Amino acid sequence: MAATLIALITDFGWRDGYVGAVKGVIMTLNPEVKILDVAHEIPSHDILAGALVLEGVFDYFPPKTVFLTVVDPGVGGKRRGIVVEVEGKYLVGPDNGLFTFVLKRKSFKAYEIRNRDYLLPEISATFHGRDVFAPVAAHLSLGVKPEQFGPIVESAELAFLPLIEPIQTPEGIQGEVIYVDRFGNLITNLKPMDLPQGSFIIEVEGEIIREIKSTYEEGEFGEVIALWGSHGRLELATKRGSLASKKGWGIGTKVKIRKP
């Protein structure tokens, strides 16, 4: 099953030419493959942020897509490179937890990248995105099968991020902010099943939110609102503004759910 699209998710940014080098390798090996830039402004070395971005887009891409996903602070170290086959799509990148949110909810097969025949002849210790993962993605688009890159890796051997789960408290449920998007909206680890039945209030740093809105526009200017975001998680925001900048809240800010 040759891949037909390679979707790029990295923390490389646009200033230094790293994205261009990755694309150059892919196009040298397969000039016909489609390449799509999904995100290159993941905060540097922020594996959790990369995992959330991948989760947010995975289901909206067609079969035969390769997600070349590189947020790799451990490049050159002991972490392995992997290819994962998931629902007719592929994940390519470092085994450092980047694929946590996708793999926790889907069936998959993972393979370690060992076969140097499919890598660049010279491998930099600092740029596996170019020298390892880009050629692997390109070879997938040429019809190379995942098992040709190396041995299977059992799910128990893969690296998964330690998920920050909501906790039960004497007052109710406590979650926290796990990601801040470019609009300054705060995405929490709370999902619909975490919230109690019936009425409740949301408390953040002494601020009380008494209802969950449906859209950003339902709030008043300057009001702190809660709504279910596109990630399927409870999100905190303010109308046409950055809540993170306005309140100084960020990753780790506690979000308490309790009865009125």
Disulfide bonds with the S-S distance in Angstrom:
none
